Amino acid sequence: MDCLFCKIAAKEIPAKIALENEHVVAFHDIHPQAPVHVLVVPRRHIVGVQEVAAEDAPLLAQILLAGREVAAKTGVAESGYRLVFNNGANAGQSVFHLHLHVLGGRALAWPPG
């Protein structure tokens, strides 16, 4: 498979790892949009939200829990952080492997787009 995030999860491509376990890998974004910008990806390739199945519920919980843990580890849990899934090109998804953005470290504007 020629998926950038699969290669990072498999340690074929180096990344600044923030957290990893048997279900997910979290790493710092190379083009951060906030002082803290970490991506949480499942080790198993899923293209995006549209491909998530009901049986993926435990994996989605692992992704969210990892996002919370990343926020704590990076020091933004108390001040606030944003969790974002982009789905599809018009939403800003540029790597087609499901991933959660953990953003924080400054006041984040709303609406985001």
C-alpha positions in Angstrom: 0.0 0.0 0.0 1.3 3.5 -0.8 -0.3 5.3 2.1 1.8 7.9 3.9 0.1 7.4 7.2 0.4 3.6 7.0 4.1 4.0 6.4 4.5 6.3 9.4 2.5 3.8 11.5 4.8 1.0 10.3 7.9 3.2 11.1 8.9 3.1 7.4 8.9 6.9 7.4 10.2 8.8 10.4 7.9 11.1 12.4 7.9 12.8 15.7 5.7 10.4 17.7 3.6 11.8 20.4 1.9 8.5 21.5 1.4 5.0 20.2 -0.3 1.8 21.2 -1.6 -1.3 19.5 -4.5 0.6 17.9 -3.2 4.0 17.0 -0.1 6.1 16.3 -0.1 9.9 17.1 2.5 12.1 15.5 3.2 15.9 15.1 1.9 17.4 11.9 4.8 18.6 9.6 2.7 21.7 8.7 1.1 22.6 12.0 -1.9 25.0 12.1 -1.5 25.6 15.8 1.3 25.4 18.4 0.1 21.9 19.1 -1.0 20.0 16.0 -0.9 16.2 16.4 -2.5 13.6 14.1 -4.0 10.4 15.6 -4.2 7.6 13.0 -5.5 4.1 13.3 -2.9 1.5 12.5 -5.4 -0.2 10.2 -6.0 1.6 7.0 -9.5 3.3 6.7 -9.8 5.9 4.0 -12.1 8.2 5.9 -15.2 8.6 7.9 -17.4 7.4 5.0 -15.7 4.0 5.2 -16.1 3.6 9.0 -18.4 0.6 9.9 -20.4 -0.1 13.0 -17.9 -2.7 14.1 -15.2 0.1 14.1 -16.8 1.7 17.1 -14.1 0.4 19.6 -11.4 1.7 17.2 -13.1 5.1 17.1 -13.1 5.1 20.9 -9.4 4.4 20.9 -8.8 7.3 18.5 -10.7 9.7 20.7 -9.1 8.5 23.9 -5.7 8.9 22.2 -6.7 12.5 21.3 -7.5 13.2 24.9 -4.2 11.7 26.0 -2.2 13.7 23.4 -3.9 16.9 24.7 -2.8 16.0 28.3 0.8 15.1 27.2 1.2 18.3 25.2 -0.1 20.5 27.9 -3.3 21.8 26.2 -5.9 19.7 28.1 -6.6 22.4 30.7 -6.6 25.5 28.4 -8.7 23.7 25.7 -8.1 22.0 22.4 -10.0 21.0 19.3 -10.5 17.5 17.8 -11.2 17.5 14.1 -11.9 14.8 11.5 -11.8 16.1 7.9 -13.6 13.8 5.4 -13.0 14.3 1.7 -11.1 16.8 -0.4 -13.6 19.7 0.1 -13.2 19.3 3.8 -9.5 19.6 3.6 -8.5 15.9 3.8 -5.3 15.6 1.9 -4.1 12.1 3.1 -6.8 9.6 2.6 -6.3 7.6 5.8 -8.7 8.4 8.6 -7.0 10.7 11.1 -8.0 13.0 14.0 -6.3 16.4 14.3 -5.6 17.5 17.9 -5.1 21.3 17.8 -4.4 23.6 20.7 -1.9 26.0 22.3 -3.7 29.2 21.3 -7.2 30.5 21.0 -8.9 28.8 18.0 -11.3 30.8 15.9 -14.9 29.8 15.0 -16.1 29.1 12.5 -12.9 27.3 11.4 -13.3 27.5 7.6 
